[in-house]
Amino acid sequence: MQTYLEFRFTVNPPQPWSEILMAELMECGFDSFTEEHDGILAYIPKERYDEAELKETPLLNHSEVRVEYSFSEMPNINWNEEWEKNFSPINIENQVQIRAEFHEPDGAPYEIIIQPKMSFGTGHHATTYLMIRQMLDMDFQDKYVLDMGCGTSVLAIFAKMRGAADVLAIDIDEWAVENSTENVLRNGTNVRVKMGDASALGAENFDIILANINRNILISDIPKYVSVLNDGGSLLLSGLCFFDVDDILEVCRENGLTAVRQLQREEWVSILLHK
């Protein structure tokens, strides 16, 4: 079993900043969280902790919020087992149910079964919810689709269920790639899973690109996405806070993209764009 560090982050004001902090900490290797009234508890394997990387987390240096933290080493616990005990199914618009094998189906037209490991993208986070909500209104029939930063590959699996001809799922995290491969098989879908980042793109083009990542990576990688997106194709983004939208839209306009629909859930935003 891995040795974990428990971090106690005090966030003032707690909302909307606590959830934003969780998203940023995931980029530093933190993989599980508990919300507190004045902030969050965050957990990271001891060998993955990098103090310098944590101190560069944007919210720790943001002028509108004050974040303080302390940490201690935790006893050895099977965190995946603990996580599974508290994993609950989720239903999106009475159309999509995301559940584990040990949950009962609720009759939704689309059912995605995942092994609830610690990979990001179970549907519980608002950004994943927003992506699937947007996808319900999109045409995937016979389309070539890329799920960039796939996490659990819930989005890739759903795209295939909606009739996509071919789906490629890419993530930089080895655990996410392993979990994605398992989930693809579990749902009987034909999705290609690959480890890498935007530098792995270029060999093929896509009709639809799904990218639920974060502001900084999106700003950096949107030009690459556009270069492999077919004319008339769609780019669906999330992982964005409401205050990121103007910066993202500026980059999108500079790269020939037009925003056609924007949805918000809590402080999180998803944007659908066309090339």
C-alpha positions, 0 to 999 in steps of 0.5 A: 500500500502507498503512504499518503500525505494528508494536507489541510487547506484553509481557504478564505473565502471557501466558495467558490475557491475550494472546488477550484483549488481541488481541480488545480491540486489534481494537476500536482498529483493529489488524487482524493479530497474531502470538503470542509466548512473552511476549505478542503482535505487533500491526499497525495502519495508521498512519493509524488509530492513536490513542494516546489510544484505545489507552491506554483499552484495558481490559487496559492498566489491569487490576489482574491483568495487566501490559502494556507495549508499544513500536512501530515503523514497518514497511516497505510490505508487502501485508498481505492477501497475506501473511495469505492465504499463512498462512490455513488451512481450519477444520473445526467438529465435522466439520459445517462447513468454513470455507475459501478458494477455493484450499483443497480441500473436506473433505466437511463437510455445510456449506461456507462459502467466504470471501476471507480478508481481515483482517476478524474472524470467519474461524472461527479465533478461539474466539468464532466457533467457539463461535457456529457450534457453538451454531448447529448445535443451533439451529432456523433454519428460516424464521426472521428472523435478525440478525447484529450485528457481522457481520465476514466474515458467516460466521454470517449465511451459515451461518444462511441455509444452515440455512434462515433465511427472511431474514438481515440482517448489520450491521457498523460497519466499512466493510471488514467490510461490503465483505468481507461483501458479497463473501462473501455472493455467493461462497456464493450466499446471499441475505443483506442487508448493512448498515453501522451499529451498534445505532442502526440497529435498530428498523424490523424484528423478529427471531427470532434475533439473533447478536452476537459482539462484546465485553463493553462493546458487548454490555452497552450494546446488549442492551436494544436487541437485546431490543426488536427480538427477538420473544417466544420468540426467541433471543439468541446471544452471544460475544466474552466472556471467562469473567470477563465472564459474571456481568456479562452475565447480570445485564444479560440478566436485567434485560432479561427474558432466560433463559440456556439454554446456555453453552459455553466454549473456552479462556478464551472463552464463548458464551451462548444466551438466550431471551426 
